[in-house]
Amino acid sequence: MVNKVEICGVNTSKLPVLTNKKMRELLAKTRDGDLAAREEMVQGNLRLVLSVIQRFNNRGEYVDDLFQVGCIGLMKAIDNFDLSQNVKFSTYAVPMIIGEIRRYLRDNNPIRVSRSLRDIAYKALQVRDNLANKHAKEPTISQIAEELQIPREDIVFALDAIQEPISLFEPIYHDGGDPIFVMDQIRDEKNNDGNWIEGVSIKEGMQRLNEREKLILTMRFYDGRTQMEVAEEIGISQAQVSRLEKAALKHLRRYMATS
């Protein structure tokens, strides 16, 4: 992404740069319906779009797609910028561009989220931004829920649903040595030391059984066969399979209890 010169047919190495004074002049003309001024304003801020999309260069998305989406956010910022406010255009435009790209990424997420959940989540994000700007601090979920007149649990569920999945191998900390990945912070109940030791004990215990007992336990608990299927396979009655299975399990438990 960083080294790509031409994006969507635009030569990024030759993009113009506008002064703040020039931008305000163009914005004033745009308010009066001057389409040429609006186009010049767009062209003069494409570098801003480029700087924003580089924040998303590890998402696996095509840079051309992100650039086009970022341009939509830029045009929305141009059309909605309030000249009466003493704010630089870039300060207003960057969150608009980021928001448009995030909406695009959420809508194209391979994990499908229902439209109703997305609508709740987008409304919640909008209210969050409005409350943060109004009170100069991050609002709580309860405050957002009260503003929207929606149960708090629904807000939490909707916001969780639109979160983008991350790789278990995503580095979360690096101090110059080996990085710490997401998977390092997740507890695995199935592969803990106790289960590993128990697995070793079962394998060793299986080796102490006679061949018929070993065969029956393997077919029953590793291959998932029924007692009837095992009986037909080895040519004995189901009752005999049941007796042999119980005896084998008893021997196995006794070994594991003493090992």
Secondary structure, 3 states (H helix, E strand, C coil): CCCCCEECCEEHHHCCCCCHHHHHHHHHHHHCCCHHHHHHHHHCCHHHHHHHHHHHCCCCCCHHHHHHHHHHHHHHHHHHCCCCCCCCHHHHHHHHHHHHHHHHHHHCCCCCCCHHHHHHHHHHHHHHHHHHHHHCCCCCHHHHHHHHCCCHHHHHHHHHHCCCCCCCCCEEECCCCCCEEHHHHCCCCCCCHHHHHHHHHHHHHHHCCCHHHHHHHHHHHHCCCCHHHHHHHHCCCHHHHHHHHHHHHHHHHHHHHHC
